Amino acid sequence: MLACSLASSALVSDNTRPTSASVLTIAGRLTVASSVVVTSPALVLASSRTVHCIKPAPRGQASARPIRPRRASHLPQVFDTPDTGVGLILITHDLGVVAAVADRVAVMYGGEIVESGPCEAVLARPLHPYTEGLLRALPVPGETTRGGTLGFIPGVVPRPDAELTQCGFIGRCPYACDACRTPIPLHEASGHRAVRCVLPDDGGGRAADAWARTAGAA
């Protein structure tokens, strides 16, 4: 999952400060703050190892989904300052970190982007069934009981070298239909979003018990 945080609208065009690197790639946790301060990059690419060390985010940053935002404790405050002009791209599986720091998010499955858009909108109303399945697998504070069964996505991810002649998620999707048996392009949706799915963007075509039936057949 790619989570983007743009600290300034003038991300690339800011020529008022010295910049020794336009893009900085960070793989380790301890070098983040010092690397950003020294090189003054326009864009930081942070791997999943970088966002591994996390702590609960302050109150007031909760998303529309019942996800507990979690802040990467080592990420420098430079990303929270509007006039720094530093952009941040996180590659992570931690939706808590995504909810806390990202402005936009791109969800990837089988090597393809299957959904993208404003972070709050994607987490509140996922358009792609894979994103929906990821969110169903999260415990919901106040609703998930101790020892209860969490949602899960049955099946396995397709081989990375497989030629996709149909939707890559068709074998695991509870809403799969004949229209999914051809390659699905990424298309624009309302609200500055994009999705790789044949389902209506308004949430139609999704039976309420589809996930339960798919899990029972697994």
N, C-alpha and C positions, 0 to 999 in steps of 0.2 A: 504494500500500500504506500502510495506517495502522498505525503501531507505537505502542503505548501503554506508558508507564512511570509507574506510580503510586508516588511516593516515600513516601506515607503512607496508611494506611488511613482516616485522618480527613481526607480531602482537602478536603471542602467544609465540614465542621462545625468546622474549626479557627478559633475566634474569638479566640485568645489573642494574635494578632499583627496589626498594622495591614495592611489590604489595600486598595489603591487601585484595583485592577481584579481582577475575578473571572476573566477570560479575557484572555490576552495573545497576540496574533498576531505572529509573527516571520517576516519574509521575507528579511532580510539576515543575513549571517554575523557582522558585527562588533558588532551591537547586542545580541546574545543575553545575555551576562553582565550588562552594565550595566542592561538593561531589566528583567531578573528581580530584580536587587538593589534597584532603585529602586521598582518597582511592587508587589513581593511578591504576584504573582498566585497564584490557586489552580490555574490550568491554563494551560499554554503550548502553543500550536499552532505547530509549526515546519515550514516548507515544505522542499521538496527542495533549494532553494538553500542553506538553512541547514545541511544535513548534507552539503554537497558536499565540504568540506575535512575529510578524515579521515586517521587514522593507525591502525596495528595496535593492537588492544586488548591489555592485559596478559594474561599466561597465566592459565589457570584460569577463563576465561569462555567456553570453547568450547561450542557447542551439541551436541546429539546428532547433528545432521547434520554432514557434513564441510564446514562453512562456516567460513571464517576470520573470526572476529568483528573488526569494525573500529569504533573509537570516533571519534565526531565530536570532533576535538581542541579545538574552541572551545566545546563545550557545557560550561556551568559545573558545578562539582562539587556544586552545590546539588541536582542530581537524584540524586546518589549518597548523599545523607544521608537516613536513614530518617525523621527527625523534622521535615523542612522543610515537609511538607504540600503540596509543589508537584508537580502532575501534568504529564506531558509527552506530547504527541501528535506524532509525526513522520510526515510524508507523504513517502515516499521509495521509490525503486526499488532501493536498496542493501541487499541482504539481509545483508551483513556488519555494517552499522550496526544493523540490526534484531536480529540475533543477539546483539549486544553490549549493547544498552541496553533492549530492550523486554521487558515482562512479558507483554503480550498483543499479538496482531497480527490485522489484518483485511485480507484479500486482495481487491482489487477488479478486476473485469473488465467492460468495456462499461458502466461506470457503476453496477454493482451489486456489493455485497459477496457474494462466492461462497464465502468460508470465513473463519471467525474462531475464535480460541481462544488458550490459553496459547502463548506464542512457541515454547518448546522442543518442545511436542507437535506444533504445526503444521509446524515445520521437520523434525522427526524422522519424522513419519508424516502426510503431507498427505492430506486426504480428497478434495479437488477436483482433477480432472485438470489444470486450469490451474496450480494451485500445484505439482503434480507436474512439469509441464512446465518451469516456471520453475527448479525445483531441478535438473532434468536438464541445463539449459543452463549450469550452473556448473562450472568446473573443480574436480576433486577432488584435493587434495594427496596425492601418493603413488600415484595411480591414473591421472590424466589425463597422457598423454604429450605431449611437445612436438610440435606439428604434427598432433596427433590431432584427430578431429572431435568437437565438442561437440554435445550434444543441442540440438534446436531445436523450436519449435512452428510447423508449417506453416500457411499460410493468413493471413488478415488479420482485424483487429478489426472487428466490425460497426459500421456508421454510428451515431454517438451519437444521431441523431434517428430511428432506425429503431424501429418498434413490435415488441417482442419477443413473438412468438406461439409461441415454442419456446425451448429452452435457448439462451442467447446463445453458448455455446461449441460447439454441436453440429457446426458445419462444420469445426472444428479438433480435435475430441476423438477419440482413438483408440478410445474405449470407447462411442461413441455408439450408441444403440439406439432403437427405436420409442417407448419411454417418454419420450425426450428431446424429442419433437415437440409438447409442450405446455409452457407456462410452468412453471418449476420454482421453488417457494417455498423460502425459507431456512428450514431446520428444525433443531431441536436434535439434537445428537449427544452421545455419551458423553464424559465428561471435560471438561465445561463448554465444549463446542465447538458450532459451528453450521456447516452446509454447504448449498449450493444444488446438489444433485446427487441423482440417483436410484440411484447405485451404493451397495451396502451399506457401512455405516460400518466394517465389519470388514476392508475391503480386498478383498472378494470381487468377482467379475465383471471382473477386470482381467487379460487375457492377458499373459503375460510378454513376448511379441514385438510387442505392439500398437503401441508407439511406433516401432519399427523398420519395421513394415509401413506405418504412416502416413507416415513420412519418405520411404520408397521410392516411395510413390504421389504424392508432392508434385511 
